[in-house]
Amino acid sequence: MFKFLKGLLKKEIVIERKNFQSWFSEKAKEIISEEKEREKKCNEDISQARIDLKEALQELNERELHNPNVSVRELQFMLGNRKAYIQRTEHFLEEFENILE
């Protein structure tokens, strides 16, 4: 919308008073249509990113550690960190989904 108004100030447009309402309505419809398309594209991108993130978390959860030859304490520490990371990321996704609804 700001870009539209800024464009109006740069261009000198002569509009008769009686035609202003129809001219403005037409311009507003164009802008609204463009913004709805951009919103739709953003929502699709966000949905795909959420799906990709969920798949990546699932893959991370199923992977084995690079070096399984570590002490039990180190193993528990690494597994605990991974579990905490996955839980926090899933919680973030849930909160994000709640915001979008």
N, C-alpha and C positions, 0 to 999 in steps of 0.2 A: 504494500500500500504506500509506503514511504517513497519507494522508487517511482511509483505512479505520480504522486504529488510533486516530487522533485522534477519529474519530466514535464509536468504542467507549467512549473515556474520557468523552465528554460525555453519552452516553446510559447510563442504568442498565438493563442487560439482565439478566434472571434466566434462567439456563439450568441445567438439571439436569446434573449431572456425566455421566450416561450419554448425554445427548443432545449434549454439547459437540462431540464429534468430527464428527458428521453436520452440526451447525449450522456449525461452522468450515469444513468441506469445501465446503458450499454457498456460503458467503460468499466463500471463496477462488476458487471456480469463477467466480462473478460478476465478481470483480475481474480475474481472468486473462482472461476473455472481453473485458471492456472494454479492457484494456491491449493485447490482440492486435489489436483493431479500430483503436485509436489508432496502433499500430505500422504496421499495414497502410496507413493513411491517410498517415502520415509517409513511408513508403517510396514510395508513389505520387507524393506531392508532390516528393520528392527526384528521382525518375526524370524527372518532367516538367521540373523545373528544369534537370537535366543536358541534356535534349534541347533545351530553349530556349536554353541557353548555347551548345551546339554550333552551333545554327542562327545565333545572333547572331555567333559567331566567323567562321563561313563568310561571312556577309553583310559583316562588317567586312573580311575578306580580299579580297573581290571589289569593294569600293567604291573609287571614285577619290578622290583628295585634293580638298579643297575649293578649294585654290588651287594649280593646277598650274604657275602662272607664277612659280616660285621658282628660285633657283640650283640647280645640280646637287648641290652639297654639302647644301643644305637639304632637297632632295628625298630624297637618300640617308639623311639623318638621320631624316626623318619615316617613310620606309618601313622603316628599320631598327627604329625604336621600335615601330611597329605589328607587325612580324614578331616581335620579342622579346615583346611583350605577348601575342600569340596563342600563341606557343610556351609561355610560362610558364603561361598559363591552361589550355592543353591538358594540360600536365604535371600541374597541380593536379587536373584531372578524372581523369586516369589514376591518380594516387595515391589519390584519393578512391574510385574504383571498386575499387581493390585492397583498401582498408580494408573496404568493404562486402561483399566476397566472403568 
